Amino acid sequence: MIEIITLEHTVDGNNQELFSLIGGFAMSRQVSEQLGNNIYSESGQIWLIANNGNNTLGFTSLLIQKNKKVRMFNLYTTNNADNELKRQLVNGVIDIAKENGCLDVHCIDYNTDANFYQSLGFTSSGKRGKNFTLFVKEI
């Protein structure tokens, strides 16, 4: 059974559980190439991690900005075609945004993922370079 774990990158540096779950992915060139960027985390960043037992199946992260907008990063699943798991992770981000009274969720992802984001109510809000689009969902 898949469980979504929510962990926050804390300022006190006690992030052992978080890094034990995503560290191997962060060090993987293959994962970085699939995401189109390197994985990083900063204090206050919230991670949603999908696990099945001791196996990490996917994750995403978010940062709530002072202007009540949410930046979503690092949407990844071990099976890139697993849109259902991606949908669960993105919906988790949307739920956190709603719980915190945020205005919208925005992320930059591949142009080829437009149909996926549109199926979740995101709109395309402009290109970012040749291969990427800014997707925005108002809350």
Disulfide bonds with the S-S distance in Angstrom:
none
